[in-house]
Amino acid sequence: MPKRVLVIGAGFAGLAAATSLADKGYDVTIFEKNSMPGGRARVFHTKGFTFDMGPSWYWMPDVFDTYFARFGKKTTDYYNLVRLDPSYTVVFGSDDAVALPAGLDNLEALFEQIEPGSGPRLQEFLKQAAYKYEVGMNKFVWKPSRSVTEFISLKLLYDVARMDVFKSFASHARKFFTNPRLLEIIEFPVLFLGATPANTPAMYSLMNYAEMALGTWYPMGGMHEIVKAMVSLAEEKGVKILLNQTVQKIDVLKNNAQRVVTNDGIFEADVVIAGADYHHVEANLLTEENRNYDEAYWKSRVMAPSSLLFYLGVNKRLPRLQHHNLFFDEDFKLHAQEIYETPRWPSKPLFYASAPSKTDPGVAPEGCENLFLLIPVAPDLTDDDATREYYFEMIMDRLEAYVGEDIRNHIVFKRSYAHADFKRDYNAFRGNAYGLANTLKQTALLKPSLKNKRVNNLFYTGQLTVPGPGVPPSLISGLVVADEVAKEFI
């Protein structure tokens, strides 16, 4: 009789864990509280528009290739990837923008144009970043981080030394570049990691390698196509996905079996994997004696940002926008400080505008534009309609100034999404969008453990445990926890 595994949450981590265990012969069922799988990567359709609700950047294509290859599949079996060129545009002012081209030769030429001598320095910067990517993505992120012995080897210590773990990203970047625009371009990927560049380890230049060398891609149909692919594969392997199932509690029985109580029934399991928000599972689904961490621990955690999002349907095209547009037309340092150091609603925020209809005409009616706007903000802020509208008007002023035409009077659909929605839909701790910050004190062994210390057959996966936030790390998290379960419960 195969062991029965119950997975809470059908996000990337939950789907990956479930599929891996089903492939190994386990009887796996996923409970998903929402009406569709995908977690933060859900989708909605309205008035002919298709809106991805969360992730919009497809980086690290090798991670997705590795995932599907594990099951004898390819990404091309499920969706069509296109590489974006330009990868994205950085807007420094209404008449001042830099488009980052695909291909390293073109990118080096652009850097050289902005700062003479920086082309060769970019080569060296990315050479070091490539090493960090190779070690970080092929060694460190696959470790379950349950024991220090996982990290004890001369080779690994040598790798750690070369990874610049104890140097700041800001100082590392300034060894190569001095131009303020190039520095903002280099530092942008770490804005979502959970600290200012000055307080982020330099090893995260691996993100620059992922972005610049491996490219920025887009799955035609939208990011939810990845979810559809994972669901198709999961069901092919025998995973049962039950939607609209709110888990109300996890009972630990005397024989160390577990009982999961949902709004629709009671289910017994040999193993439970919690892919839902880690804090929510601990604080609301388990009794106090079965928790890994108390509230004091969670209050001391440093969170990555939350987001204020707007989904807009516009009944005309906006020629000046690219697929990805970063508005760095305000003070980068001030905004970062107001997220991480003095948390508050930002004074003059940077923001991101995505127009996937530039690449994919299927996500908007003919002649229309699909817009996704995002302001990174501190977690746990008071969120109300008036605040959302205030920031909407602020960024629309800047967006219209850049495109040189009216947008507001052409909006045929508008929806906002922020802290309260993250809490309602995902039970997100402090309304976070991206999980725990990737600080040195919250890395590897110092992250919340992927296994419960008191309940032998309860595991955790997703963005609040190893290896961390983001789509590729969440995917890897699911595979790592599945392998740990398989070692202990044959």
ABEGO torsion letter per residue (X at the ends): XBBBBBBBEABAAAAAAAAAAAAAGBBBBBBBABABBGEAABBBBBGGBBBBABBABBBGAAAAAAAAAAAGBBAAAABBBBBBOBABBBBABAABBBBBBBEAAAAAAAAAAABBGAAAAAAAAAAAAAAAAAAAAAAAAABAGABAAAABBAAAAAAAAAAGAABBAAAAAAAABABAAAAAAAAAAAAAAGBBAAABBAAAAAAAAAAAAAEBBBBBGEAAAAAAAAAAAAAAAGBBBBBGBBBABBBBBAAGBBBBBBAAEBBBBABBBBABBAAAAAAAABBAAABABBAAAAAABBBBBBBBBBBBBBABBBAABBABBBBAABBAAAAAAAAAABBBBBABBBBBBBBAAAABAAABBBGBBBBBBBBBBBBGBBBBAAAAAAAAAAAAAAAAAAAGBBAAAABABBBBBBAAAAAAAAGBBGGBAAEBBBBAAABEAABBBABBAABAABBBBEAABOAEBEAAAAAAAAAAAAAAAAAABX
